[in-house]
Amino acid sequence: MDFDAVLEPINPYAMPVKKYDIASSFYHLIMGVWEINTNVMAMRMAEIRKNESILDLACGTCWVAEKFLSLSRNVIAIDISQGMLNECRKRIGNENIMLADAFHLPFKDDTFDVVFSSFFLDLLPESSILPAINEMARVMKDGGRLIAVSMSKYGHALKKFARMLYEVAYLKWPMVKGYRPSSRPIRLKDELIKAGMKIKRWKLTTIPLFHFPVEIVVATY
């Protein structure tokens, strides 16, 4: 089966409540394996300056937003899942979180110095990636930075083998209460370039244990 055939089932906008509200209570356990190390790298690459305005888009349980709040008080974390935001409240309170649609952000143009997006673009159908990037860019200030993280189609040797294994095995992965880790490899750097962005920094790394390739990109206009 072509891996592209599972794009709609893993799309968070196709079934946000069923998937992410239910998964919110145990999502951080999954994130500990899949996301934390790469997010730490991405935050370092972001080079956040004191009091910069930051949007954490598709924030999940707000693990990243909590770290950003130690650097700046001007942080907004958004998600489409109320269940995820309930977990955020336990971590950072209510002041810095908002229920919002990443395709129709409730912010004016040129609002944020930094837009952070981790393991979100690689959940979307291919046709939705460019509109999502364009909306992130709209709310980013002139000279601002988009920091994006995704599973990647780049990589050779072990990275390529691990990525191909992931794609073959995806449909057989166990479901937990209707949820299954669902990112799929894309060419993140290429997608950002298609959107007219300039790549400032790029890193290809891997998820711990499994060696699945992950891209971290810092991009500007």
C-alpha positions as CSV (number, residue, x, y, z in Angstrom):
1,M,0.0,0.0,0.0
2,D,1.3,3.5,-0.9
3,F,2.1,5.4,2.3
4,D,0.4,8.5,0.9
5,A,-2.9,6.7,1.2
6,V,-2.9,7.1,5.0
7,L,-2.6,10.9,4.8
8,E,-6.2,11.7,5.5
9,P,-6.6,9.2,8.4
10,I,-3.7,10.8,10.2
11,N,-4.8,14.4,9.5
12,P,-5.6,16.1,12.8
13,Y,-8.2,18.2,11.1
14,A,-10.0,15.1,9.8
15,M,-10.7,13.8,13.3
16,P,-9.3,16.1,16.0
17,V,-11.6,15.3,18.9
18,K,-11.6,11.5,18.5
19,K,-7.8,11.3,18.2
20,Y,-6.2,14.1,20.2
21,D,-8.6,14.8,22.9
22,I,-8.5,11.1,23.9
23,A,-4.7,10.9,23.5
24,S,-4.0,14.1,25.5
25,S,-3.8,12.3,28.9
26,F,-1.0,10.0,27.7
27,Y,0.5,12.0,24.8
28,H,3.5,13.2,26.8
29,L,4.6,9.7,27.3
30,I,4.7,9.3,23.5
31,M,6.3,12.7,23.1
32,G,9.1,11.6,25.4
33,V,10.2,9.0,22.9
34,W,9.4,10.9,19.7
35,E,9.8,14.6,20.2
36,I,11.6,15.9,23.2
37,N,15.2,15.5,22.0
38,T,14.5,17.1,18.6
39,N,12.5,19.9,20.2
40,V,15.4,20.7,22.5
41,M,17.7,20.9,19.5
42,A,15.1,23.1,17.7
43,M,14.8,25.5,20.6
44,R,18.5,25.9,20.7
45,M,18.6,26.6,17.0
46,A,15.8,29.2,17.4
47,E,18.2,31.3,19.5
48,I,15.3,33.0,21.4
49,R,16.1,36.5,22.6
50,K,14.8,38.0,25.8
51,N,11.1,39.1,25.5
52,E,10.6,38.0,21.9
53,S,7.0,37.3,21.0
54,I,6.6,33.5,20.3
55,L,3.7,31.5,18.9
56,D,3.9,27.8,19.7
57,L,1.6,26.3,17.0
58,A,-0.1,22.9,17.6
59,C,1.4,23.0,21.1
60,G,0.2,19.6,22.4
61,T,0.7,19.4,26.1
62,C,2.8,22.7,26.2
63,W,6.1,21.1,27.1
64,V,7.8,23.4,24.6
65,A,5.8,26.4,25.6
66,E,6.8,25.9,29.2
67,K,10.4,26.1,28.2
68,F,9.8,29.2,26.1
69,L,8.1,30.9,29.1
70,S,11.4,30.7,30.9
71,L,12.9,32.9,28.1
72,S,10.0,35.3,27.4
73,R,6.7,36.1,28.9
74,N,5.2,36.9,25.5
75,V,4.3,33.3,24.5
76,I,1.0,32.1,23.0
77,A,0.4,28.4,22.7
78,I,-2.4,27.2,20.4
79,D,-4.0,23.9,19.6
80,I,-7.2,22.7,18.0
81,S,-7.7,20.0,20.8
82,Q,-9.4,21.1,23.9
83,G,-8.0,18.0,25.6
84,M,-4.5,19.1,24.8
85,L,-5.2,22.5,26.2
86,N,-6.5,21.0,29.4
87,E,-3.1,19.3,29.8
88,C,-1.5,22.7,29.1
89,R,-3.4,24.3,31.9
90,K,-1.9,21.8,34.3
91,R,1.6,22.8,33.1
92,I,1.5,26.6,32.4
93,G,-1.9,27.8,33.5
94,N,-4.5,29.5,31.3
95,E,-3.1,32.8,30.5
96,N,-0.8,31.8,27.6
97,I,-3.0,29.2,25.8
98,M,-5.7,29.5,23.2
99,L,-8.0,27.2,21.2
100,A,-7.3,28.1,17.6
101,D,-7.2,26.8,14.0
102,A,-3.7,26.8,12.5
103,F,-5.2,27.6,9.1
104,H,-7.1,30.7,10.4
105,L,-4.9,32.1,13.1
106,P,-6.7,34.8,15.2
107,F,-3.8,37.2,15.1
108,K,-3.0,40.2,13.0
109,D,-0.2,40.2,10.4
110,D,3.3,40.6,11.7
111,T,2.5,39.7,15.3
112,F,5.3,37.3,16.3
113,D,9.1,37.3,16.3
114,V,9.1,33.5,16.4
115,V,6.7,30.9,15.1
116,F,7.4,27.4,16.4
117,S,5.9,24.3,14.7
118,S,6.9,20.8,15.8
119,F,5.6,17.6,14.2
120,F,2.6,19.4,12.7
121,L,3.2,19.9,9.0
122,D,4.1,16.2,8.6
123,L,0.5,15.3,9.8
124,L,-1.2,17.2,7.0
125,P,-2.2,16.1,3.5
126,E,0.3,17.3,1.0
127,S,-2.2,19.9,-0.4
128,S,-2.5,21.5,3.1
129,I,1.2,22.0,3.9
130,L,1.7,25.2,1.8
131,P,-1.5,26.9,3.2
132,A,-0.4,26.1,6.7
133,I,3.1,27.6,6.1
134,N,1.6,30.7,4.5
135,E,-0.6,31.3,7.5
136,M,2.4,30.9,9.9
137,A,4.4,33.4,7.7
138,R,1.5,35.9,7.7
139,V,1.6,36.3,11.5
140,M,5.4,36.4,11.6
141,K,7.1,39.8,11.8
142,D,9.4,41.0,9.1
143,G,12.7,39.6,10.0
144,G,11.1,37.0,12.2
145,R,11.9,33.3,12.3
146,L,9.9,30.1,11.6
147,I,11.3,27.1,13.4
148,A,9.8,23.9,12.1
149,V,10.4,20.2,12.9
150,S,9.1,17.2,11.0
151,M,9.9,13.6,10.1
152,S,12.0,13.7,6.9
153,K,12.4,11.9,3.6
154,Y,16.1,13.1,3.6
155,G,18.9,10.8,4.8
156,H,21.0,7.9,3.5
157,A,22.2,4.6,4.9
158,L,20.6,3.9,8.3
159,K,18.4,7.0,8.2
160,K,16.9,5.9,4.8
161,F,16.5,2.3,6.0
162,A,14.7,3.4,9.2
163,R,12.4,5.8,7.3
164,M,11.4,3.1,4.8
165,L,10.8,0.6,7.6
166,Y,8.6,3.2,9.3
167,E,6.5,3.7,6.2
168,V,6.1,0.0,5.6
169,A,5.2,-0.8,9.2
170,Y,2.9,2.2,9.8
171,L,-0.5,0.6,9.2
172,K,0.5,-2.3,11.6
173,W,1.5,0.0,14.5
174,P,-0.7,-0.6,17.6
175,M,-3.6,1.8,18.3
176,V,-4.0,3.1,21.8
177,K,-7.6,4.3,22.5
178,G,-8.0,5.2,18.9
179,Y,-4.6,7.0,18.7
180,R,-1.5,6.1,16.9
181,P,1.7,8.2,16.5
182,S,1.0,9.6,13.1
183,S,3.7,11.9,11.6
184,R,4.9,10.8,8.2
185,P,8.1,11.8,6.4
186,I,8.1,14.9,4.2
187,R,10.7,17.1,2.6
188,L,10.3,20.0,5.0
189,K,13.1,22.2,3.7
190,D,11.6,21.9,0.2
191,E,8.1,22.8,1.4
192,L,9.4,25.9,3.1
193,I,11.4,26.9,0.0
194,K,8.2,26.4,-2.1
195,A,6.5,28.9,0.2
196,G,9.1,31.5,-0.7
197,M,11.1,31.2,2.6
198,K,14.8,31.4,3.0
199,I,16.5,28.6,4.9
200,K,18.7,30.1,7.7
201,R,19.6,26.9,9.4
202,W,19.0,23.2,8.7
203,K,19.7,20.1,10.6
204,L,19.0,16.4,9.9
205,T,18.9,14.3,13.1
206,T,17.0,11.2,14.2
207,I,14.5,10.1,16.8
208,P,16.2,8.2,19.6
209,L,16.1,4.4,19.6
210,F,14.6,4.1,16.1
211,H,16.8,6.3,14.0
212,F,13.9,7.7,12.0
213,P,15.1,10.9,10.3
214,V,13.9,14.3,11.5
215,E,14.4,17.7,10.0
216,I,14.8,20.9,12.0
217,V,14.6,24.1,9.9
218,V,15.0,27.8,10.8
219,A,13.5,29.9,8.0
220,T,12.9,33.6,7.4
221,Y,11.5,35.8,4.6
